[in-house]
């Protein structure tokens, strides 16, 4: 059965129409005629030729078993004569593997670039710590409100004071319990406690009641 040049659209179209109501090129079982046509076709037809594509995938599924098909091998169908003004036969129905690879690489590169840009736009994570300090007075006559105000006068970049309260200790003495958040790269806990202890008239000692990384 001659279909013309199976590398052209006309050839594939003829094969597709022939296989519309047939399963094989000759008879009711695969033969060497199928092998010859399969080899002449070279690649899977486009999805617009469903009958030819079905037949192609079916023959391809036999793999090396195609050499055992009955019948004698025949020469591949000769290309049909081509009119001088017919340019449709030059259309590549299957596309180029190189072009597909280039397109896939381009898409991959674009996705990697987009991911890198998105990642670079994310703000850098700033290490912080949440601290609760126990500031103890000398005795029950210490002005606790003055102590609180004095402690909060300590300010710097990376230090945020939080809530505070007066917690009873014993014999009428209370301690100032105050929370704060510090940026680890900017504020040292040792520095902060030393600054509080500098209020010697009000502060006896400073202890860290709680310390958590944020």
Protein Blocks (a to p, Z undefined) as FASTA:
>chain_A
ZZbjakbmklmmmmmmmmmmccbfnhjbdcfklmmmmmmnopacdfklmmlmmmmmmmmm
nmmmlmmpgcjdddddddddddfklmklmpcfkopfklmmmmmmmmmmmmmmmmmmmmmm
pccdddddddddddddfblmbcfklmmmmmmmpgcehiacdddddddfbehiacdddddd
ddfklpcfklmmmmmmmmmmlmmbdcdfbdcdZZ
